[in-house]
Amino acid sequence: METFRSFVKHLECPRCAATYPVNQVHNLCSCGSPLLVRYDLERAKVYLRREELHRRPAGVWRYRELLPVFEDRHIVSLGEGGTPILDLEKLGAMVGLAKLAIKDEGQNPTGSFKARGMAVAVSKAKELGVARAAIPSAGNAGSALAAYGAKAGVAVDVFMPLDIPQVFRQECELHGARVHLVEGVITDCGRALRQRQGQEGWFEFSTLKEPYRLEGKKTMGYELAEQCGWRLPNVIIYPTGGGTGLVGMWKAFAEMQQLGWLEGELPRMVAVQAAGCAPIVRAFAQGAERAQPWEKAQTVALGLRVPQALGDVLMLKVLRESHGTAIAVEDQDILVALRELATHEGLFVCPEGAATWAACKQLVAQGWIDRQEQVLLFNTGSGAKYAEVVAPLLAEVDAKQRRPASKKC
């Protein structure tokens, strides 16, 4: 039987339908829209069997034929993917949910789901001859690009907000990346990057400004389906900043439907944002096709502090196609949720991951989630990286809840 390394065909614009070759470096479409990778799924359907996947090593590259890298020699991997789904029996019982679980992306290399996207994006960049890369980052994306850039031999510059936890800066520098601290939020970092891009000659790895990070993120969808026996949960609750995880998973579900791999209905997708920065929630509630920039964005969940996302149209489309919803949660509720996940389930999640549990409680209370439904939360990163930020805030929460403080022996 003939074998294929990748069934990739071309890049396609979801707005104007223009196509671009995958053997050239591209950022956005000429119309300004993000580009999506398209595959020959009819050929893939003939040669690729879902039953054969279990024979392969776990991880992102288990779905090799449905990723955009042509030659194996260009693959840059640190062992990303293969993260577990963990039952949340105690928390489920608190709200009357019989089937509540969380997929823990904090167990990826560099401690977050960003490793998936950067593994594929850096691999493709290496294949295309990219030598220098730059990114604006709220933390984890910069860490991941620095690590995979080091592995690939690609020089990396990271633009980070000045108030970012020190661990992110230190991690980037340890991997050899140059870190540029910028006053403001991630959109300000993006502007600072682009002001120097012409003279520096960087290839920009910003969220959805190149097509391949999304392909790495979509493997969460493939992996989830395989772990669940090809029948997806009723509801998926996902923390949403730039939106690649949300859009990527929905893309994966659509591809698997075409391949005939999925059984049952697709899940309702929930985008969770912080009350201090909720442009997608506002746009969804207004029935808008685009999200307006959020003024004075502020939240303890730094990955959700994205005032204006390039993928707003794509995210809103996913929510409406899936009959899902968008919900904002207060920082206080995020911190309470973070504490509950740690004390009841032994999971130290990032604030963004905790936001999904806070949202779940609200949606169950509102009746939007039926207590008999199967619900999956996503934790996108390790809480350890946020310790310096959340520790003093948790102390305030504990004081309000009259939780005993630590004592010296």
C-alpha positions, 0 to 999 in steps of 0.5 A: 500500500502506498504511504504518505507522510502528510496529506496537506494540500494548501493554505486557505483563507476562510474569509475570501477563499484564496489559496496559498502554497504550503512550501512558502512562508506566509502570515495572513491572507492579503485580505487580512484574515488568518489562513487555515491548513487544508488536507486531502481528507478523501485520500486520507480516508482511504489510507488512514485508519483510526484503529491503527493509531494506538500502535503509535507513540502517544503525542502530537505526532501520532497524527502525523499525516494530518499535520503540515510538515512534509519530511520527518527530518524537520520535526522538532519535538520535546515529547508534547501531547499525550496529556491525561483526562482526569475525573473530577469526582469530588468537584462533580459531586459539589454541583451534582454532575455525574460526569465531570473531567479535566484534560490537563495540558499543564503536563506538556513540555514547558508546562502548557498547551502552547508546546503543541502549537510551537512544536508544529509551527517551529517544525514547519518554520524549520522546513521552510528555512526560517532562521529568526522568530519573534512573538508577543506573549503573555508568558507560556507562548514565549516560553514554548517558542524559546524552547522549541527555537533552541531545539531547532536552532532558530533565534527567538525574540520574545516581547512580554508585558512588564508585569509578567511573572519573572519565571516566564522571562527567566525561562525564555532567557535560559533557552537563549531567547532575547526578551523585550519587556513592554509597558501594557498588555499583549497587544502593546507587545505586538505593536512593539514587535512590528515596529522593529520587524522590518529592520530585524527580519523576524518571522512573526509567530503571533496567534493566528498570524501564521497558520501552523500553531493552530495545527498543533493545537488541533491535536487536542481535539484528535487526542480527546476523541481517541481518549473518549472512544471517538464519542465526544463529551456533551460540553467542552469548557475552554479558557479563551484568550487568542482562541487557537485552542478553541478554533483548533479543536473545532477544526479537528472535529470537522476533519474527523467527521469527514474522515468518518471517525466520530460517533455521536454529536459534536459538543457544545463549546464554551469560551470562558473569559475573565470579567476584566477582559471579555471581548468575545463574551460581549460580542457573542451576547450582542450577536456581533460577528466581530469583537470590539477591543476591550478597554483597560483589560485586567485579570489575574488570568494573564493568558486571558488578558487579550483585549483584541484577538485576531481570531474573533470571527473564527471563535464566534463562528465556533460558538454559534455552530456548536450551539455553545456559549461564552461566559465571563468569570470574576477574578475572585471566582477564578481564585476560589476555583483554583483553590478548590481544584487544588484542595479537592482534586490535587491539581495545581492548575493555571488561573486560566484553567481554574476559570473553566471550573468557575464557569462550569459552576455558573452554567450548572446553576443556570441550567445551561448544563444538564446534570446528566451531561458529560462535561470536560474542562481544559486546564491549559497550563501548570499553576506553578508558573503563576505562584508569585502572582496568585499566592498573595491573592489566594491569601486574601481569598483564604482570609475572607473564607476564614481558612487557617493560615500556614503556621511555623513549627 
